[in-house]
Amino acid sequence: MALDVIVGILATVGMVFLLLILGLIFMGIARKVSARIHRRIGPPLYQPILDVIKLWSKIDPSSHGLTFDLGPLIALGGAITAALLLPIMGLKLLSFSGDFIVLMYLMELPALGIMLGAAASGNPFSAVGVYRGLILITGAQLPYALAVMAVAAEYKTLSLTEIVALQQGSILNWGLFRNPFAALVIAIIGLALLDVQPFDIPSAPAEISMGPMVEYGGKHLALMLTAHGLEFVVFATMYSIVFLGGVGDPISFIVKTVFVALLAIFIMNVYPRWRIEQAFSYLWKYPTALALLGLVKAVMLGGAM
């Protein structure tokens, strides 16, 4: 019994460490691919790892209070908890019957944690970024909730493990083909949660100097960058699990998550940044309509067979 507990703890720690490193590498891939699209060489793939190590060695600037300090911890904690819910390569670290719903809303916690901490900084750029971020999250709630309901109705389960099992046997059983409306909406909302173009309005480096993160430095900023990278991996893995048949082995895990990441990176480099009112209006129109179609399809035409 004690040995099983030790093995479980080691597996959990090892998986979290692996995903944290993978998240930073994904950030490196994003920077490298973006550079190639812009006809530049770009930094090496491991550059974000070096950046985080450098930030950990720096002295933190003066704190703006407990809430300011807790923001990055909440962001990273939410991303880690979401990662532990994912059934990856047969590992089910925090699996339970309703883990799908919990995962989908834990994915919002990193953005909320960053905005919570930034709101306590008193910086005007942070205030603008928090304002934009809250509007963006508000605009995403309706289509996000409808898409989650569509997926639940399609599979008739809230368990990630069962969702993976229902997609086996044929590629046509994948969620991408069973309910393409929900798959498209979750992809769009994922871009908004990841704060990438065209939805990188809260940070907008050329406008408000990274917005919510402008007052952070040193270890605080290292935590936020690590959380963002892990959030990227969590989204790519979640999408592979729910819509691409699962990630039951290392090859499928790497291939599918990298494919999702590259698609997001391509969109990030093709579309310009929207204004906040454009993003809000878009989210309440097209993704909401698509999510409703997905929900109607799942309910009227039947879900899991």
Beta strands, then each sheet from edge to edge (+ up, - down):
end
